[in-house]
Amino acid sequence: MPDQISFDGAVVVITGAGNGVGRAYAHAFAQRGARVVVNDLGGSTDGIGGSDAAASRVVDEIVAAGGEAVASFDSVATPEGGQAITDRALEAFGRVDAIIANAGILRDKSVVKLDTPDIDAILDVHLRGAFFTMLPAFKWMRANEVRGRLLLTTSASGLYGNFGQANYAAAKLGVVGLMRVLSIEGAKYDITANAIAPAATTRLTVGAEGADDDPMSPRKVAPLALALCHLDNSVTGETFVAGGGKFSRTWLALGQGWSPEADEFTPEAVLAHLAQIRSTDEWFEPTSAMGLADWFTAPSDAPPSPSAAHGAS
Ligand SMILES: NC(=O)c1ccc[n+]([C@@H]2O[C@H](COP(=O)([O-])OP(=O)(O)OC[C@H]3O[C@@H](n4cnc5c(N)ncnc54)[C@H](O)[C@@H]3O)[C@@H](O)[C@H]2O)c1
């Protein structure tokens, strides 16, 4: 086993840490020596109300176990709330080394029943909330030349879709776009950004938090969060699925594709070549949208560039 990693001296901010996955993160970071800001609005799973109880309870648990933590009760869903969360870390501990946008709610409805308040509430907490959480911390890290670690929370629903979760899925895939750009803009400064799609029994998914011996306990997600937020980690811009005893990377890639001849720019020719257009035998993972430029101009029968291409065969 490698040496045990430590977060001694580091300040880690976790939103939505009053319950579930965020609470498991808070405990795990505190156990490894981090000073933790436990943020939680303390409302219901559909985002109604608020209370100091959830964040205060987790801070009490951490302190009782010998760790160091302070509470923040601000909502991630407003710019003022997001700024106040980073400010809480700065006033309590003087710095922010890692920040995790984890807060979440659900308003599941099939598309025919979905109305604007349920779209707005979900986008406000998950997508706009990710911006409001990350931007103040990222700006502070840049201004203070801190090698920051940013972690965002996506979902299998966003990555792959799920019935009844159009609002949530759209927000959660938007989070991946934000993470990608944070990773690109942070790279020069050793600020990494990654995303985790957790899978865990929590009040959000099954109505109650899984016990420690539950195979889907939120605690089974935490080791990946700690690994990605440690300075030993330089992986950035990547998305992982974690839970139920598995950690796995998931990614967006581009197939080798089909390059039509001059007389083949027709829908009929496209239909005739759909299998080749859809083929995933050879694939390429652009490092940014700019990385697509070479791909557009390369003929599809040309071998993919070795640095960028991968294939099943
Ligand atoms: N549990 C899973 O299987 C699963 C699957 C996919 C994604 N996720 C994501 O993981 C994250 C954590 O979910 P969880 O399952 O632990 O749920 P949870 O309900 O146990 O915890 C989420 C916490 O976020 C807090 N919160 C909600 N709105 C907030 C706001 N505006 N500001 C601050 N705090 C707020 C809640 O009070 C709650 O304590 C969420 O982003 C969720 O979408 C979870």
The ligand as an SDF file (V2000), in Angstrom:
LIG
                    3D

 44 48  0  0  0  0  0  0  0  0999 V2000
  -26.6430    9.6650   -4.0140 N   0  0  0  0  0  0  0  0  0  0  0  0
  -26.5200    9.3460   -5.2900 C   0  0  0  0  0  0  0  0  0  0  0  0
  -26.6210    8.1630   -5.6990 O   0  0  0  0  0  0  0  0  0  0  0  0
  -26.2520   10.4110   -6.2950 C   0  0  0  0  0  0  0  0  0  0  0  0
  -26.2540   10.0570   -7.6570 C   0  0  0  0  0  0  0  0  0  0  0  0
  -25.9130   11.0180   -8.5940 C   0  0  0  0  0  0  0  0  0  0  0  0
  -25.5930   12.3020   -8.1890 C   0  0  0  0  0  0  0  0  0  0  0  0
  -25.6470   12.6330   -6.8640 N   0  0  0  0  0  0  0  0  0  0  0  0
  -25.3100   13.9940   -6.4920 C   0  0  0  0  0  0  0  0  0  0  0  0
  -24.4960   13.9740   -5.3370 O   0  0  0  0  0  0  0  0  0  0  0  0
  -24.7040   15.1550   -4.5630 C   0  0  0  0  0  0  0  0  0  0  0  0
  -25.0200   14.7790   -3.1320 C   0  0  0  0  0  0  0  0  0  0  0  0
  -26.2540   14.0930   -3.1160 O   0  0  0  0  0  0  0  0  0  0  0  0
  -26.7120   13.1540   -1.9030 P   0  0  0  0  0  0  0  0  0  0  0  0
  -27.2610   11.9300   -2.5270 O   0  0  0  0  0  0  0  0  0  0  0  0
  -25.6510   13.0580   -0.8970 O   0  0  0  0  0  0  0  0  0  0  0  0
  -27.9850   14.0000   -1.3500 O   0  0  0  0  0  0  0  0  0  0  0  0
  -28.3400   14.5340    0.1310 P   0  0  0  0  0  0  0  0  0  0  0  0
  -29.7160   15.0930    0.0480 O   0  0  0  0  0  0  0  0  0  0  0  0
  -28.0800   13.4880    1.1410 O   0  0  0  0  0  0  0  0  0  0  0  0
  -27.2830   15.7150    0.3440 O   0  0  0  0  0  0  0  0  0  0  0  0
  -27.3470   16.9020   -0.4140 C   0  0  0  0  0  0  0  0  0  0  0  0
  -27.2030   18.0730    0.5290 C   0  0  0  0  0  0  0  0  0  0  0  0
  -27.2160   19.2960   -0.2350 O   0  0  0  0  0  0  0  0  0  0  0  0
  -27.8540   20.2720    0.5500 C   0  0  0  0  0  0  0  0  0  0  0  0
  -28.3280   21.3760   -0.2970 N   0  0  0  0  0  0  0  0  0  0  0  0
  -29.3880   21.3590   -1.1370 C   0  0  0  0  0  0  0  0  0  0  0  0
  -29.5510   22.5560   -1.7050 N   0  0  0  0  0  0  0  0  0  0  0  0
  -28.5720   23.3520   -1.2100 C   0  0  0  0  0  0  0  0  0  0  0  0
  -28.2220   24.7050   -1.4290 C   0  0  0  0  0  0  0  0  0  0  0  0
  -28.9130   25.4890   -2.2710 N   0  0  0  0  0  0  0  0  0  0  0  0
  -27.1350   25.1950   -0.7920 N   0  0  0  0  0  0  0  0  0  0  0  0
  -26.4280   24.4210    0.0680 C   0  0  0  0  0  0  0  0  0  0  0  0
  -26.7500   23.1510    0.3410 N   0  0  0  0  0  0  0  0  0  0  0  0
  -27.7990   22.6140   -0.2950 C   0  0  0  0  0  0  0  0  0  0  0  0
  -28.9850   19.5220    1.2250 C   0  0  0  0  0  0  0  0  0  0  0  0
  -29.4670   20.2140    2.3710 O   0  0  0  0  0  0  0  0  0  0  0  0
  -28.3420   18.1890    1.5250 C   0  0  0  0  0  0  0  0  0  0  0  0
  -27.8380   18.1290    2.8420 O   0  0  0  0  0  0  0  0  0  0  0  0
  -25.8270   15.9180   -5.2750 C   0  0  0  0  0  0  0  0  0  0  0  0
  -25.2510   16.8870   -6.1370 O   0  0  0  0  0  0  0  0  0  0  0  0
  -26.5150   14.8550   -6.0880 C   0  0  0  0  0  0  0  0  0  0  0  0
  -27.1930   15.3840   -7.2000 O   0  0  0  0  0  0  0  0  0  0  0  0
  -25.9630   11.7150   -5.9040 C   0  0  0  0  0  0  0  0  0  0  0  0
  1  2  1  0
  2  3  2  0
  2  4  1  0
  4  5  1  0
  4 44  2  0
  5  6  2  0
  6  7  1  0
  7  8  2  0
  8  9  1  0
  8 44  1  0
  9 10  1  0
  9 42  1  0
 10 11  1  0
 11 12  1  0
 11 40  1  0
 12 13  1  0
 13 14  1  0
 14 15  2  0
 14 16  1  0
 14 17  1  0
 17 18  1  0
 18 19  2  0
 18 20  1  0
 18 21  1  0
 21 22  1  0
 22 23  1  0
 23 24  1  0
 23 38  1  0
 24 25  1  0
 25 26  1  0
 25 36  1  0
 26 27  1  0
 26 35  1  0
 27 28  2  0
 28 29  1  0
 29 30  1  0
 29 35  2  0
 30 31  1  0
 30 32  2  0
 32 33  1  0
 33 34  2  0
 34 35  1  0
 36 37  1  0
 36 38  1  0
 38 39  1  0
 40 41  1  0
 40 42  1  0
 42 43  1  0
M  CHG  2   8   1  16  -1
M  END
$$$$
